Amino acid sequence: MTTRATRGRRPGSPDTREAILVAARGLFADRGFGSTSVRAIAAEAGVDPALVHHYFASKDDLFVAALELPIDPRVLLAPVVAQGPDGAAERMLGVFLSVWDDPETRVRLLAVVRRVFEPEGKALIRDGFLRVVIGPIGAALGIDEPERRMPLVVSQMLGLIIVRYVLEIEPVASMSPDLVVATYAPTIQRYLTGELP
């Protein structure tokens, strides 16, 4: 536990940005995304709420930064979304594989995946990532029942991550990207736009 040498709010600095991230990570994990306010994060970090907005344009941006992802999935998937729902699964998988098959990025993403299985990780993914990243993708694609369809998509993507990159189960681990797309895209596309039971 750290003690502050001075009273009052901490001025802006690189240390302030990190303090905000630490506070946000803890509060998002403890309370969930919806129940955590920017004001509460600022209070926990010992800064003025305006500084939170100075470093992070929105609560969503702060959440993504708190996950410590090497890339912002919202930016990467924007071109996928812009082209509409038809063929979205193939495009989504193409982006996904280009990131995960890069050895440098994969190391950092695997660290994030391992944190998901820690107690606080579940809340970050369930209450935050699905709401901030995955939900808006479904809404932007204009699919019906995105709240039902997008978790199904996530189930396939997380399963692929575990089998291909974490456990390295064959033959999935050594499949070419084209074969992965050909194998998984029809199921994911059905989750996006097909008839569901």
ChimeraX commands (.cxc) that place a marker at each C-alpha (Angstrom):
marker #1 position 0.00,0.00,0.00 radius 0.5
marker #1 position 1.33,3.42,-0.95 radius 0.5
marker #1 position 0.93,6.63,1.00 radius 0.5
marker #1 position 0.65,10.02,-0.57 radius 0.5
marker #1 position 3.14,12.66,0.46 radius 0.5
marker #1 position 0.68,15.48,-0.22 radius 0.5
marker #1 position -3.01,16.03,0.15 radius 0.5
marker #1 position -5.37,16.72,-2.70 radius 0.5
marker #1 position -5.57,15.52,-6.28 radius 0.5
marker #1 position -2.53,14.26,-8.14 radius 0.5
marker #1 position -1.50,16.47,-11.09 radius 0.5
marker #1 position -1.22,14.99,-14.58 radius 0.5
marker #1 position 1.86,12.88,-15.36 radius 0.5
marker #1 position 2.73,9.45,-16.79 radius 0.5
marker #1 position 2.40,8.12,-13.24 radius 0.5
marker #1 position -1.11,9.57,-13.10 radius 0.5
marker #1 position -2.11,7.68,-16.24 radius 0.5
marker #1 position -0.85,4.43,-14.71 radius 0.5
marker #1 position -2.61,5.15,-11.41 radius 0.5
marker #1 position -5.87,5.64,-13.32 radius 0.5
marker #1 position -5.37,2.34,-15.16 radius 0.5
marker #1 position -4.63,0.46,-11.93 radius 0.5
marker #1 position -7.70,1.95,-10.25 radius 0.5
marker #1 position -9.88,1.22,-13.29 radius 0.5
marker #1 position -8.67,-2.37,-13.57 radius 0.5
marker #1 position -9.47,-3.05,-9.93 radius 0.5
marker #1 position -12.88,-1.36,-9.94 radius 0.5
marker #1 position -13.97,-2.92,-13.25 radius 0.5
marker #1 position -13.02,-6.33,-11.87 radius 0.5
marker #1 position -14.72,-5.77,-8.49 radius 0.5
marker #1 position -17.87,-3.93,-9.56 radius 0.5
marker #1 position -18.22,-4.69,-13.27 radius 0.5
marker #1 position -18.20,-2.20,-16.11 radius 0.5
marker #1 position -21.73,-0.90,-15.67 radius 0.5
marker #1 position -21.39,-0.22,-11.94 radius 0.5
marker #1 position -18.06,1.59,-12.20 radius 0.5
marker #1 position -18.14,5.33,-12.80 radius 0.5
marker #1 position -15.38,7.59,-14.03 radius 0.5
marker #1 position -15.80,9.56,-10.81 radius 0.5
marker #1 position -15.19,6.42,-8.73 radius 0.5
marker #1 position -12.09,5.58,-10.76 radius 0.5
marker #1 position -10.78,9.12,-10.28 radius 0.5
marker #1 position -11.39,8.94,-6.54 radius 0.5
marker #1 position -9.62,5.58,-6.30 radius 0.5
marker #1 position -6.65,6.96,-8.26 radius 0.5
marker #1 position -6.59,10.19,-6.25 radius 0.5
marker #1 position -7.07,12.44,-9.29 radius 0.5
marker #1 position -9.64,14.85,-10.60 radius 0.5
marker #1 position -12.21,13.21,-12.93 radius 0.5
marker #1 position -11.15,15.67,-15.66 radius 0.5
marker #1 position -7.76,13.95,-15.74 radius 0.5
marker #1 position -9.42,10.62,-16.49 radius 0.5
marker #1 position -11.03,12.23,-19.53 radius 0.5
marker #1 position -7.72,13.90,-20.41 radius 0.5
marker #1 position -5.96,10.54,-20.70 radius 0.5
marker #1 position -8.91,8.46,-21.94 radius 0.5
marker #1 position -11.58,9.95,-24.18 radius 0.5
marker #1 position -14.35,7.74,-22.78 radius 0.5
marker #1 position -15.05,5.07,-20.20 radius 0.5
marker #1 position -15.04,2.52,-23.03 radius 0.5
marker #1 position -11.54,3.63,-24.08 radius 0.5
marker #1 position -10.37,3.42,-20.47 radius 0.5
marker #1 position -11.77,-0.08,-20.20 radius 0.5
marker #1 position -9.97,-1.28,-23.34 radius 0.5
marker #1 position -6.73,0.30,-22.09 radius 0.5
marker #1 position -7.18,-1.41,-18.70 radius 0.5
marker #1 position -7.30,-4.79,-20.45 radius 0.5
marker #1 position -3.74,-4.12,-21.67 radius 0.5
marker #1 position -4.44,-5.46,-25.13 radius 0.5
marker #1 position -1.63,-4.92,-27.64 radius 0.5
marker #1 position -4.25,-3.74,-30.16 radius 0.5
marker #1 position -7.66,-2.13,-29.98 radius 0.5
marker #1 position -10.10,-4.69,-31.41 radius 0.5
marker #1 position -12.61,-1.96,-32.16 radius 0.5
marker #1 position -10.16,-0.33,-34.58 radius 0.5
marker #1 position -9.13,-3.62,-36.19 radius 0.5
marker #1 position -12.70,-4.76,-36.72 radius 0.5
marker #1 position -14.04,-1.43,-38.01 radius 0.5
marker #1 position -13.45,-2.40,-41.68 radius 0.5
marker #1 position -15.19,-5.73,-41.08 radius 0.5
marker #1 position -18.22,-3.97,-39.67 radius 0.5
marker #1 position -18.24,-1.32,-42.40 radius 0.5
marker #1 position -18.80,-3.99,-45.07 radius 0.5
marker #1 position -21.97,-5.29,-43.45 radius 0.5
marker #1 position -23.09,-8.70,-42.21 radius 0.5
marker #1 position -22.69,-10.74,-45.40 radius 0.5
marker #1 position -19.31,-12.47,-45.29 radius 0.5
marker #1 position -18.51,-10.86,-41.94 radius 0.5
marker #1 position -17.35,-14.15,-40.40 radius 0.5
marker #1 position -14.64,-14.67,-43.04 radius 0.5
marker #1 position -13.42,-11.09,-42.68 radius 0.5
marker #1 position -13.52,-11.27,-38.87 radius 0.5
marker #1 position -11.52,-14.51,-38.85 radius 0.5
marker #1 position -9.01,-13.04,-41.28 radius 0.5
marker #1 position -8.35,-10.12,-38.94 radius 0.5
marker #1 position -8.32,-12.41,-35.90 radius 0.5
marker #1 position -5.75,-14.78,-37.45 radius 0.5
marker #1 position -3.53,-11.96,-38.71 radius 0.5
marker #1 position -3.21,-10.73,-35.12 radius 0.5
marker #1 position -2.96,-14.08,-33.33 radius 0.5
marker #1 position -0.55,-15.66,-35.82 radius 0.5
marker #1 position 1.93,-12.81,-35.35 radius 0.5
marker #1 position 4.40,-14.25,-32.79 radius 0.5
marker #1 position 5.09,-10.92,-31.07 radius 0.5
marker #1 position 1.42,-10.04,-30.65 radius 0.5
marker #1 position 0.50,-13.59,-29.65 radius 0.5
marker #1 position 2.78,-13.50,-26.59 radius 0.5
marker #1 position 1.03,-10.39,-25.29 radius 0.5
marker #1 position -2.44,-11.72,-26.10 radius 0.5
marker #1 position -1.73,-15.01,-24.34 radius 0.5
marker #1 position -0.92,-13.04,-21.18 radius 0.5
marker #1 position -4.35,-11.39,-21.45 radius 0.5
marker #1 position -6.06,-14.76,-21.99 radius 0.5
marker #1 position -4.39,-16.23,-18.91 radius 0.5
marker #1 position -5.68,-13.31,-16.83 radius 0.5
marker #1 position -9.21,-14.17,-17.95 radius 0.5
marker #1 position -9.02,-17.31,-15.84 radius 0.5
marker #1 position -8.08,-15.37,-12.71 radius 0.5
marker #1 position -11.01,-14.43,-10.43 radius 0.5
marker #1 position -11.15,-10.80,-11.54 radius 0.5
marker #1 position -10.68,-11.70,-15.20 radius 0.5
marker #1 position -14.15,-13.20,-15.52 radius 0.5
marker #1 position -15.83,-9.92,-14.64 radius 0.5
marker #1 position -13.62,-7.95,-17.01 radius 0.5
marker #1 position -14.59,-10.13,-19.95 radius 0.5
marker #1 position -18.22,-10.88,-19.10 radius 0.5
marker #1 position -19.24,-7.44,-17.88 radius 0.5
marker #1 position -16.86,-5.30,-19.90 radius 0.5
marker #1 position -15.40,-6.81,-23.06 radius 0.5
marker #1 position -18.73,-8.23,-24.22 radius 0.5
marker #1 position -20.44,-4.91,-23.56 radius 0.5
marker #1 position -17.76,-2.51,-24.84 radius 0.5
marker #1 position -16.32,-4.42,-27.80 radius 0.5
marker #1 position -18.47,-7.38,-28.84 radius 0.5
marker #1 position -21.95,-5.94,-28.35 radius 0.5
marker #1 position -21.30,-2.84,-30.47 radius 0.5
marker #1 position -19.97,-5.00,-33.31 radius 0.5
marker #1 position -23.26,-6.89,-33.47 radius 0.5
marker #1 position -25.24,-3.67,-33.31 radius 0.5
marker #1 position -23.11,-2.01,-36.01 radius 0.5
marker #1 position -23.49,-5.03,-38.29 radius 0.5
marker #1 position -27.25,-4.57,-38.01 radius 0.5
marker #1 position -27.94,-8.20,-37.14 radius 0.5
marker #1 position -31.10,-9.18,-35.30 radius 0.5
marker #1 position -30.80,-10.31,-31.68 radius 0.5
marker #1 position -27.15,-9.22,-31.27 radius 0.5
marker #1 position -27.37,-9.87,-27.52 radius 0.5
marker #1 position -28.04,-13.53,-28.34 radius 0.5
marker #1 position -25.86,-13.94,-31.41 radius 0.5
marker #1 position -22.63,-12.24,-30.33 radius 0.5
marker #1 position -22.00,-14.48,-27.28 radius 0.5
marker #1 position -22.30,-17.45,-29.65 radius 0.5
marker #1 position -19.65,-15.87,-31.88 radius 0.5
marker #1 position -17.45,-15.31,-28.83 radius 0.5
marker #1 position -17.83,-18.97,-27.83 radius 0.5
marker #1 position -16.30,-20.01,-31.16 radius 0.5
marker #1 position -13.52,-17.43,-31.04 radius 0.5
marker #1 position -12.53,-18.22,-27.45 radius 0.5
marker #1 position -12.63,-21.93,-28.23 radius 0.5
marker #1 position -10.35,-21.34,-31.19 radius 0.5
marker #1 position -7.93,-19.34,-29.05 radius 0.5
marker #1 position -7.77,-22.08,-26.40 radius 0.5
marker #1 position -7.38,-24.96,-28.87 radius 0.5
marker #1 position -5.04,-23.32,-31.40 radius 0.5
marker #1 position -2.89,-21.01,-29.29 radius 0.5
marker #1 position -3.07,-22.04,-25.63 radius 0.5
marker #1 position -3.29,-25.84,-25.72 radius 0.5
marker #1 position -1.94,-26.15,-29.30 radius 0.5
marker #1 position -4.17,-29.13,-30.09 radius 0.5
marker #1 position -3.64,-30.71,-33.50 radius 0.5
marker #1 position -4.69,-30.50,-36.23 radius 0.5
marker #1 position -6.11,-27.05,-35.36 radius 0.5
marker #1 position -2.78,-25.70,-34.07 radius 0.5
marker #1 position -1.02,-26.18,-37.41 radius 0.5
marker #1 position -3.90,-25.47,-39.80 radius 0.5
marker #1 position -3.20,-22.81,-42.39 radius 0.5
marker #1 position -5.14,-19.58,-41.90 radius 0.5
marker #1 position -7.17,-20.33,-45.04 radius 0.5
marker #1 position -8.19,-23.72,-43.67 radius 0.5
marker #1 position -9.13,-22.20,-40.30 radius 0.5
marker #1 position -11.34,-19.68,-42.08 radius 0.5
marker #1 position -12.91,-22.36,-44.28 radius 0.5
marker #1 position -13.58,-24.55,-41.23 radius 0.5
marker #1 position -14.88,-21.98,-38.74 radius 0.5
marker #1 position -16.43,-19.21,-40.85 radius 0.5
marker #1 position -19.63,-21.08,-41.84 radius 0.5
marker #1 position -20.51,-21.71,-38.18 radius 0.5
marker #1 position -19.69,-18.16,-37.12 radius 0.5
marker #1 position -21.64,-16.74,-40.07 radius 0.5
marker #1 position -24.64,-18.85,-39.06 radius 0.5
marker #1 position -24.37,-17.40,-35.56 radius 0.5
marker #1 position -24.32,-13.91,-37.09 radius 0.5
marker #1 position -27.04,-14.13,-39.70 radius 0.5
marker #1 position -28.45,-17.65,-39.93 radius 0.5
marker #1 position -31.50,-19.20,-38.36 radius 0.5
marker #1 position -30.98,-20.04,-34.70 radius 0.5
marker #1 position -32.86,-22.76,-32.80 radius 0.5
marker link #1:1,2 radius 0.2
marker link #1:2,3 radius 0.2
marker link #1:3,4 radius 0.2
marker link #1:4,5 radius 0.2
marker link #1:5,6 radius 0.2
marker link #1:6,7 radius 0.2
marker link #1:7,8 radius 0.2
marker link #1:8,9 radius 0.2
marker link #1:9,10 radius 0.2
marker link #1:10,11 radius 0.2
marker link #1:11,12 radius 0.2
marker link #1:12,13 radius 0.2
marker link #1:13,14 radius 0.2
marker link #1:14,15 radius 0.2
marker link #1:15,16 radius 0.2
marker link #1:16,17 radius 0.2
marker link #1:17,18 radius 0.2
marker link #1:18,19 radius 0.2
marker link #1:19,20 radius 0.2
marker link #1:20,21 radius 0.2
marker link #1:21,22 radius 0.2
marker link #1:22,23 radius 0.2
marker link #1:23,24 radius 0.2
marker link #1:24,25 radius 0.2
marker link #1:25,26 radius 0.2
marker link #1:26,27 radius 0.2
marker link #1:27,28 radius 0.2
marker link #1:28,29 radius 0.2
marker link #1:29,30 radius 0.2
marker link #1:30,31 radius 0.2
marker link #1:31,32 radius 0.2
marker link #1:32,33 radius 0.2
marker link #1:33,34 radius 0.2
marker link #1:34,35 radius 0.2
marker link #1:35,36 radius 0.2
marker link #1:36,37 radius 0.2
marker link #1:37,38 radius 0.2
marker link #1:38,39 radius 0.2
marker link #1:39,40 radius 0.2
marker link #1:40,41 radius 0.2
marker link #1:41,42 radius 0.2
marker link #1:42,43 radius 0.2
marker link #1:43,44 radius 0.2
marker link #1:44,45 radius 0.2
marker link #1:45,46 radius 0.2
marker link #1:46,47 radius 0.2
marker link #1:47,48 radius 0.2
marker link #1:48,49 radius 0.2
marker link #1:49,50 radius 0.2
marker link #1:50,51 radius 0.2
marker link #1:51,52 radius 0.2
marker link #1:52,53 radius 0.2
marker link #1:53,54 radius 0.2
marker link #1:54,55 radius 0.2
marker link #1:55,56 radius 0.2
marker link #1:56,57 radius 0.2
marker link #1:57,58 radius 0.2
marker link #1:58,59 radius 0.2
marker link #1:59,60 radius 0.2
marker link #1:60,61 radius 0.2
marker link #1:61,62 radius 0.2
marker link #1:62,63 radius 0.2
marker link #1:63,64 radius 0.2
marker link #1:64,65 radius 0.2
marker link #1:65,66 radius 0.2
marker link #1:66,67 radius 0.2
marker link #1:67,68 radius 0.2
marker link #1:68,69 radius 0.2
marker link #1:69,70 radius 0.2
marker link #1:70,71 radius 0.2
marker link #1:71,72 radius 0.2
marker link #1:72,73 radius 0.2
marker link #1:73,74 radius 0.2
marker link #1:74,75 radius 0.2
marker link #1:75,76 radius 0.2
marker link #1:76,77 radius 0.2
marker link #1:77,78 radius 0.2
marker link #1:78,79 radius 0.2
marker link #1:79,80 radius 0.2
marker link #1:80,81 radius 0.2
marker link #1:81,82 radius 0.2
marker link #1:82,83 radius 0.2
marker link #1:83,84 radius 0.2
marker link #1:84,85 radius 0.2
marker link #1:85,86 radius 0.2
marker link #1:86,87 radius 0.2
marker link #1:87,88 radius 0.2
marker link #1:88,89 radius 0.2
marker link #1:89,90 radius 0.2
marker link #1:90,91 radius 0.2
marker link #1:91,92 radius 0.2
marker link #1:92,93 radius 0.2
marker link #1:93,94 radius 0.2
marker link #1:94,95 radius 0.2
marker link #1:95,96 radius 0.2
marker link #1:96,97 radius 0.2
marker link #1:97,98 radius 0.2
marker link #1:98,99 radius 0.2
marker link #1:99,100 radius 0.2
marker link #1:100,101 radius 0.2
marker link #1:101,102 radius 0.2
marker link #1:102,103 radius 0.2
marker link #1:103,104 radius 0.2
marker link #1:104,105 radius 0.2
marker link #1:105,106 radius 0.2
marker link #1:106,107 radius 0.2
marker link #1:107,108 radius 0.2
marker link #1:108,109 radius 0.2
marker link #1:109,110 radius 0.2
marker link #1:110,111 radius 0.2
marker link #1:111,112 radius 0.2
marker link #1:112,113 radius 0.2
marker link #1:113,114 radius 0.2
marker link #1:114,115 radius 0.2
marker link #1:115,116 radius 0.2
marker link #1:116,117 radius 0.2
marker link #1:117,118 radius 0.2
marker link #1:118,119 radius 0.2
marker link #1:119,120 radius 0.2
marker link #1:120,121 radius 0.2
marker link #1:121,122 radius 0.2
marker link #1:122,123 radius 0.2
marker link #1:123,124 radius 0.2
marker link #1:124,125 radius 0.2
marker link #1:125,126 radius 0.2
marker link #1:126,127 radius 0.2
marker link #1:127,128 radius 0.2
marker link #1:128,129 radius 0.2
marker link #1:129,130 radius 0.2
marker link #1:130,131 radius 0.2
marker link #1:131,132 radius 0.2
marker link #1:132,133 radius 0.2
marker link #1:133,134 radius 0.2
marker link #1:134,135 radius 0.2
marker link #1:135,136 radius 0.2
marker link #1:136,137 radius 0.2
marker link #1:137,138 radius 0.2
marker link #1:138,139 radius 0.2
marker link #1:139,140 radius 0.2
marker link #1:140,141 radius 0.2
marker link #1:141,142 radius 0.2
marker link #1:142,143 radius 0.2
marker link #1:143,144 radius 0.2
marker link #1:144,145 radius 0.2
marker link #1:145,146 radius 0.2
marker link #1:146,147 radius 0.2
marker link #1:147,148 radius 0.2
marker link #1:148,149 radius 0.2
marker link #1:149,150 radius 0.2
marker link #1:150,151 radius 0.2
marker link #1:151,152 radius 0.2
marker link #1:152,153 radius 0.2
marker link #1:153,154 radius 0.2
marker link #1:154,155 radius 0.2
marker link #1:155,156 radius 0.2
marker link #1:156,157 radius 0.2
marker link #1:157,158 radius 0.2
marker link #1:158,159 radius 0.2
marker link #1:159,160 radius 0.2
marker link #1:160,161 radius 0.2
marker link #1:161,162 radius 0.2
marker link #1:162,163 radius 0.2
marker link #1:163,164 radius 0.2
marker link #1:164,165 radius 0.2
marker link #1:165,166 radius 0.2
marker link #1:166,167 radius 0.2
marker link #1:167,168 radius 0.2
marker link #1:168,169 radius 0.2
marker link #1:169,170 radius 0.2
marker link #1:170,171 radius 0.2
marker link #1:171,172 radius 0.2
marker link #1:172,173 radius 0.2
marker link #1:173,174 radius 0.2
marker link #1:174,175 radius 0.2
marker link #1:175,176 radius 0.2
marker link #1:176,177 radius 0.2
marker link #1:177,178 radius 0.2
marker link #1:178,179 radius 0.2
marker link #1:179,180 radius 0.2
marker link #1:180,181 radius 0.2
marker link #1:181,182 radius 0.2
marker link #1:182,183 radius 0.2
marker link #1:183,184 radius 0.2
marker link #1:184,185 radius 0.2
marker link #1:185,186 radius 0.2
marker link #1:186,187 radius 0.2
marker link #1:187,188 radius 0.2
marker link #1:188,189 radius 0.2
marker link #1:189,190 radius 0.2
marker link #1:190,191 radius 0.2
marker link #1:191,192 radius 0.2
marker link #1:192,193 radius 0.2
marker link #1:193,194 radius 0.2
marker link #1:194,195 radius 0.2
marker link #1:195,196 radius 0.2
marker link #1:196,197 radius 0.2
view
